[in-house]
Amino acid sequence: MKQTILTLMLPFCALALNAQTKAKTTTVKKTTTTVKKAAPAVIFKSTLDSASYAFGNTMATSMKNDGLNSLNYDLLIRGLKDAFANAKPLIQQEKSQEAINNLFVSVSKQKFAPAIAEGKSFLEKNKLQTGVQTTSSGLQYQVITRGTGIRPTATDTVLVNYKGTLLNGTQFDSSYDRNEPLSLPLSGVIPGWTEGVQLMQTGSKYKFFIPYQLGYGQRGAGANIPPYSTLIFEIELLKVNGK
């Protein structure tokens, strides 16, 4: 009887032992979560530390406001170190200023691309209008009233009435509204005025369409004339005052 019981239990023992062995050899996969370490807090230990950071932050904020979003930081730091160490610059001073100007011109043109495109499109269509003439510089004009007096030269001072508007019709200046003609030297105004007023005879009234290159260019003027603005002026030449 004992032999029979032992015989019956052996298969069950074998099965149990086999199950335990499989359980021990089973691989358990563990899920790991990557925890990003927070950047260490910056501690300013001296006035030099805080001022150094302030210099960088202030300069970058100013450049960002002008449309620049990044720099080559390695070369920026190299430039700072070379200057403080009185090392020979990698770029001559004239070339340095040229590089800075070219960068900001490129950034500015990207930022104001819609205004540039609008002005170009307007002038292309406008030159086809009846009575509109275009000079070699790109200045466009239309004679409203043709005078019979003398023409000024680029070195003359003239007395004029005028009104200036943007392409959207916004008026930014007018001597008519002030009830006061303006006396000004043609050598001290925007190129579009210098060229345009010389086409006029005293007593004339012209309408000028001035591309941004002959106006206030990439900088604009104050809050009323944005960068790269194509301008429209009505100018009445009242008197040529001479040099």
C-alpha positions as CSV (number, residue, x, y, z in Angstrom):
1,M,0.0,0.0,0.0
2,K,2.8,2.4,0.9
3,Q,4.5,1.5,-2.3
4,T,1.3,2.4,-4.3
5,I,1.0,5.8,-2.6
6,L,4.7,6.5,-3.3
7,T,4.2,5.5,-6.9
8,L,1.2,7.8,-7.3
9,M,3.0,10.8,-5.6
10,L,6.1,10.7,-7.6
11,P,4.6,12.2,-10.8
12,F,3.0,15.1,-8.7
13,C,6.4,15.9,-7.1
14,A,8.0,16.0,-10.5
15,L,5.4,18.4,-11.8
16,A,5.7,20.6,-8.7
17,L,9.5,20.7,-9.0
18,N,9.4,21.5,-12.7
19,A,6.9,24.4,-12.0
20,Q,9.2,25.8,-9.4
21,T,12.1,25.7,-11.7
22,K,10.3,27.5,-14.5
23,A,9.1,30.2,-12.0
24,K,12.7,30.8,-10.9
25,T,14.0,31.0,-14.5
26,T,11.2,33.4,-15.8
27,T,12.7,36.9,-16.6
28,V,10.8,39.8,-15.0
29,K,10.9,43.0,-17.0
30,K,11.3,46.1,-15.0
31,T,9.9,49.5,-16.2
32,T,12.4,52.3,-15.6
33,T,11.4,56.0,-15.7
34,T,14.0,58.6,-16.7
35,V,13.9,61.6,-14.3
36,K,15.4,64.8,-15.7
37,K,17.6,66.6,-13.2
38,A,16.7,70.2,-12.7
39,A,19.4,72.6,-13.8
40,P,21.5,73.8,-10.8
41,A,20.5,77.2,-9.5
42,V,22.8,80.0,-10.5
43,I,24.3,81.7,-7.6
44,F,25.8,85.2,-8.1
45,K,28.7,85.4,-5.7
46,S,29.8,89.0,-6.6
47,T,28.8,92.1,-8.3
48,L,30.9,91.0,-11.2
49,D,28.8,87.8,-11.5
50,S,25.5,89.6,-11.6
51,A,26.7,92.4,-13.9
52,S,28.2,89.8,-16.3
53,Y,24.9,88.1,-16.6
54,A,23.1,91.4,-16.9
55,F,25.4,92.5,-19.7
56,G,24.6,89.3,-21.7
57,N,20.9,89.4,-21.0
58,T,20.5,93.1,-21.8
59,M,22.4,92.8,-25.1
60,A,20.5,89.7,-26.2
61,T,17.2,91.4,-25.4
62,S,18.1,94.4,-27.4
63,M,19.2,92.3,-30.4
64,K,16.1,90.1,-30.1
65,N,13.9,93.2,-30.3
66,D,15.7,94.1,-33.6
67,G,14.7,90.6,-34.9
68,L,17.8,88.6,-34.2
69,N,17.0,85.2,-32.5
70,S,20.4,83.5,-32.1
71,L,24.2,83.9,-32.4
72,N,27.2,81.6,-32.7
73,Y,27.8,81.6,-29.0
74,D,31.2,80.0,-29.2
75,L,32.5,82.8,-31.4
76,L,30.7,85.5,-29.3
77,I,32.5,84.3,-26.2
78,R,35.8,84.1,-28.3
79,G,35.3,87.8,-29.3
80,L,34.7,88.9,-25.7
81,K,37.8,87.0,-24.5
82,D,40.0,88.3,-27.3
83,A,38.9,91.9,-26.6
84,F,39.6,91.6,-22.8
85,A,42.9,89.9,-23.4
86,N,44.0,92.6,-26.0
87,A,44.4,89.8,-28.5
88,K,44.5,90.5,-32.2
89,P,40.9,90.4,-33.5
90,L,40.1,87.7,-36.0
91,I,38.2,90.3,-38.1
92,Q,39.4,93.9,-38.8
93,Q,37.3,96.7,-37.2
94,E,35.9,97.8,-40.6
95,K,34.9,94.3,-41.5
96,S,33.4,93.8,-38.1
97,Q,31.0,96.7,-38.5
98,E,30.2,95.6,-42.0
99,A,29.4,92.0,-40.8
100,I,27.1,93.4,-38.0
101,N,25.3,95.7,-40.5
102,N,24.8,93.0,-43.0
103,L,23.4,90.6,-40.4
104,F,20.8,93.1,-39.2
105,V,19.9,94.1,-42.7
106,S,19.3,90.5,-43.6
107,V,17.2,89.9,-40.4
108,S,15.3,93.2,-40.9
109,K,14.4,92.3,-44.5
110,Q,13.0,88.9,-43.3
111,K,11.0,90.6,-40.6
112,F,9.5,93.2,-42.9
113,A,9.2,91.1,-46.0
114,P,5.5,91.8,-46.3
115,A,6.0,95.6,-46.4
116,I,8.8,95.2,-49.0
117,A,6.6,93.0,-51.2
118,E,3.6,95.4,-50.8
119,G,5.7,98.4,-51.9
120,K,7.2,96.6,-54.9
121,S,3.8,95.4,-56.0
122,F,2.3,98.9,-55.7
123,L,5.0,100.5,-57.7
124,E,4.9,97.9,-60.4
125,K,1.2,98.6,-60.9
126,N,1.4,102.3,-60.3
127,K,3.9,103.0,-63.1
128,L,1.3,101.8,-65.6
129,Q,-1.1,104.5,-64.5
130,T,-1.8,107.4,-66.9
131,G,0.5,110.4,-66.3
132,V,2.9,108.5,-63.9
133,Q,6.6,108.8,-64.9
134,T,9.5,106.8,-63.5
135,T,13.1,108.0,-63.2
136,S,16.2,105.8,-63.5
137,S,16.4,105.6,-59.7
138,G,12.9,104.2,-59.4
139,L,11.3,107.4,-58.2
140,Q,7.7,107.8,-59.6
141,Y,5.9,111.1,-60.0
142,Q,2.8,112.7,-61.5
143,V,2.3,116.3,-62.4
144,I,-0.7,117.8,-60.8
145,T,0.1,121.5,-61.6
146,R,3.0,122.5,-63.8
147,G,4.6,125.8,-62.8
148,T,6.6,128.2,-64.9
149,G,9.3,129.4,-62.4
150,I,12.9,128.3,-61.9
151,R,14.0,124.8,-60.9
152,P,16.1,124.4,-57.7
153,T,19.4,122.6,-57.5
154,A,20.5,120.0,-54.9
155,T,22.3,122.7,-52.9
156,D,19.3,125.1,-52.8
157,T,16.9,125.8,-50.0
158,V,13.2,125.7,-51.0
159,L,9.9,126.7,-49.5
160,V,7.2,124.0,-49.9
161,N,3.8,122.9,-48.8
162,Y,3.4,119.1,-48.6
163,K,1.4,116.1,-47.4
164,G,2.8,112.7,-46.8
165,T,0.9,109.4,-46.5
166,L,1.6,105.6,-46.3
167,L,0.2,103.2,-48.9
168,N,-2.8,102.5,-46.7
169,G,-3.7,106.1,-46.8
170,T,-2.5,107.0,-43.3
171,Q,-1.2,110.6,-43.2
172,F,2.0,111.0,-41.2
173,D,2.8,114.7,-41.9
174,S,1.2,117.8,-43.5
175,S,2.3,121.4,-43.7
176,Y,-1.2,122.2,-44.9
177,D,-2.7,121.1,-41.6
178,R,-0.2,123.3,-39.8
179,N,-1.0,126.2,-42.1
180,E,2.7,126.8,-42.4
181,P,4.9,126.1,-45.4
182,L,8.3,124.5,-44.7
183,S,11.7,125.9,-45.7
184,L,14.4,123.2,-46.0
185,P,17.7,122.5,-47.8
186,L,17.4,119.9,-50.5
187,S,20.7,118.5,-49.4
188,G,19.2,117.6,-46.0
189,V,16.1,115.5,-46.9
190,I,15.5,112.0,-48.1
191,P,16.9,111.1,-51.6
192,G,13.4,111.0,-53.1
193,W,12.8,114.6,-52.1
194,T,16.2,115.7,-53.3
195,E,15.7,114.2,-56.7
196,G,12.0,114.9,-57.0
197,V,11.9,118.6,-56.1
198,Q,14.6,119.3,-58.6
199,L,12.2,118.2,-61.4
200,M,9.8,120.9,-60.4
201,Q,9.5,124.5,-61.4
202,T,8.3,127.1,-58.9
203,G,4.5,127.1,-58.8
204,S,4.3,123.4,-59.5
205,K,2.5,120.7,-57.6
206,Y,3.7,117.1,-58.0
207,K,2.7,113.8,-56.5
208,F,5.7,111.5,-55.7
209,F,5.7,107.8,-55.1
210,I,8.9,107.0,-53.3
211,P,10.3,103.5,-52.9
212,Y,11.8,102.7,-49.5
213,Q,15.4,102.9,-50.8
214,L,14.8,106.6,-51.6
215,G,12.8,107.2,-48.4
216,Y,13.7,106.3,-44.8
217,G,15.0,102.8,-45.7
218,Q,15.3,100.0,-43.3
219,R,15.0,102.2,-40.2
220,G,11.8,104.1,-40.9
221,A,11.2,107.3,-39.1
222,G,9.7,107.6,-35.6
223,A,6.5,105.8,-34.7
224,N,4.6,106.9,-37.8
225,I,6.8,105.6,-40.7
226,P,7.6,101.9,-40.4
227,P,10.8,100.4,-41.8
228,Y,10.8,99.7,-45.6
229,S,7.8,102.0,-46.2
230,T,6.9,103.1,-49.7
231,L,5.8,106.8,-49.3
232,I,3.4,109.1,-51.2
233,F,4.0,112.8,-51.1
234,E,2.1,115.7,-52.6
235,I,4.6,118.6,-52.8
236,E,3.9,122.2,-53.9
237,L,7.0,124.2,-54.7
238,L,6.4,127.8,-53.5
239,K,9.8,129.4,-53.7
240,V,13.5,128.7,-54.4
241,N,15.5,130.6,-51.7
242,G,18.9,129.8,-53.2
243,K,22.0,128.3,-51.5
